[in-house]
Amino acid sequence: MTKSRSKDIEVLRGHIRDIPDFPQKGIVFKDITPLLKDPETLILTSRLLLDPFKDEKVDLVAGIESRGFIFGTRLATDLNAGFVPVRKPNKLPAQKISVEYDLEYGTDQLEMHRDAISEGDRVIIHDDLMATGGSAKAAAELIKELGGVVIGYSFILELGFLNGRAKLEREIPVHSLIEI
C-alpha cells in the first residue's frame, strides 16, 4: 500500500464509529454515517472503491440492502454500469428469486428481481461491510442463478476476524478498503 493510500484509509477509519450492543447485545455495529456526512470522505470513499475496477468491463453493480445502495449506485455510475438492488424480503414488487443465509447472529433472506440480471452479465457485488460473508455469498448465488458472472466483491469494511472471505469463491477478487 502506498503512503498516500495508507493515509487515505486512516482518514476513512477515523470517520467510522462503533455502536456497542446494536442491533443486539454483544454486537459492535460499525456506523459509516460520519463518513457520509463529510463531503471529503464521501468523495474519497467513492474514489477508493472505484480504483480496483476502473479498468474492468462491468455491466452491473449489485448493492446489498441497505447500506450497499449508498456507494453501490455511485460505483455503478462511475463504471458506466447499471445498478441492481439486492433486497430484504417483501421489498420488491415484481417477480423475484430469493435465498436464505446465515448472519453472525441468526439468519436472513435476500431477494432480487428475476429480470435484474441477463445471461453473461458481469457483476460486482457491493456492500458497506463484510462480516461472516453470508450476505455476499447469498447475493452471488442469486446472480449466478440468473446467469450472471460475479467478477468482484467491494466493501468499505471487512471484519477479518470473522473470516467471511472463506465463504466466497477464491478465484473472485475481494476488495475491502479497511480490514478490522
N, C-alpha and C positions, 0 to 999 in steps of 0.2 A: 504494500500500500504506500502510495506517495505521501510525502509530508503534507501536501495540500489536502489530499483526500482524507488523511487521518485527522487533520484539523476540522474539516467539514463534518466528519462523523461525530466528533466530540461536540460540535455546536448542536447537532441534532440530538445527541444523547442528553445534553443539558436542557432540552425542551420537552422531555418526556418524563412524566411524573408517575410515581407509584401510588396506587389507591389500595390500601390493605383491606382484606375481607370483602372484596367485591368481585363477582356477583354473589359470592357466598364465603363464609368463614374459611380462612386458610388459603384463599386465592389472593395473589397480589396482581391487581389489574394494571396494565401499562396504558396510561392515558396519553394519547397523542394530541389532545385538544390544544395544549400550549404551543405545540409545533405548528398547528394550523392557524392559530391566532396571529402569529408573527409573519408578516409578508416575506421577510428574507428567508426564514427557514421553510416556509411553504414552497417558495421557488427553488431553493436549494434541494429539498427533498425530491421534487419533481425532476430536476436535472440529474440527480444521482440515480434515481430509479430508471431513467431513460438510458443511461450510459451503456449497460451491458447489452442492450437490444437495438441500439440505433442503427446498426448495420445489418440487422436481420430482416427477412421478409416476414411480416406479421399480418395476418388477416384480422384477428380479433384479440381483444384483451377481455378475459373473463374475471370480473371483480366479485369477490365473495362478500355477501351481506354482513354488515352494512358498511363497515369502515373500509372495505376493499373498493367501494364505489368512489370514494373521495379521490384517491390518486389513480385508480384504475381508469377512470374516464380521461384524466389528463394524460396518462401514459398512452392510451389509445389515440387520442388526438395528436400527440407528439409523434406517434409512429404512423400516422395516416391510416389507422386501422379502425374497425368498428369496436363497439363495447357490448358485452353480454353480461347482464346481471345474473348472478347465481344467488338464489333467494332462499330464505327460510320458508317453511310450509305455508300454503294458502295465501301467498302474496302475488302470485302470477295469474293473470286472467285467462290465458289461452291454454291449449293442450300442453301438458308438461310431462317430464320424466322426473323421478326422484330417487334418492339414495339415502340410507341411514348410515351414520358414522359415530365413532366414539370420541368424546371430549375428554379432557383431563379430569372432569368432574361429572360425567354422565354420558348421555347420548343425545344426538340431534339429527336433523334431516335437512338436506338441501335439495332444491328443485331448479329446473331450467326449462324454458320453453322448448318444445320438440323441434321447432323450426329455427332455433338460435344458431345452430352450427350446421354447416354444409359439409359433405364428404370432402376430406382433404384440407379443410381449413386449418391454418397454422395458428395456434392459440397460446398466449401467455396467460397464466393464472396469477392474479394479484390479490393479495390481502395485506392488511397492515401488519399482522403478526402471525408467526407460525409457532405454535406450542407443540402439541403432540403430532401434528401433521395430518390429523384426521379430516379436517375440512378441505385442505388442499388435495388430499388423496381422493376424497369424495367428488370434488369438482372435476378432477382428472377422469374419474370413472364416467361421469355424465358426458363429458366432452367426447371421450372415446366411444361411448355407446351411440353417439350421434354421428360418428365417423370423422371427428376432428383429430388433429395431431397436436399434442401438448409439446411445445418447443422450449418452455422455460417456466420457472416459478419466480415470482417477485414479491419480496417482503421488506417492510421497513425494519421490523424487529424479528429476531429469531431467538426463542428460548432454548438455547443449545443443550442445556442440561436435561431437557425432556426428550431429546433425540428424535425429533419429528422427521428429520431427513431420512431416517431409516425406513419410514413408511412410503417414501416416494421412490419412483424408479431412478436408479443410479445414473442412467445414461442421459437423463434430462437435467440440465443445469438449474441450480438453485442459487438465486442472488438475493442475499439479505444485506441490508446496509449496516445493521447493528446486530451483533450476537451477544446475548447476555448469558 
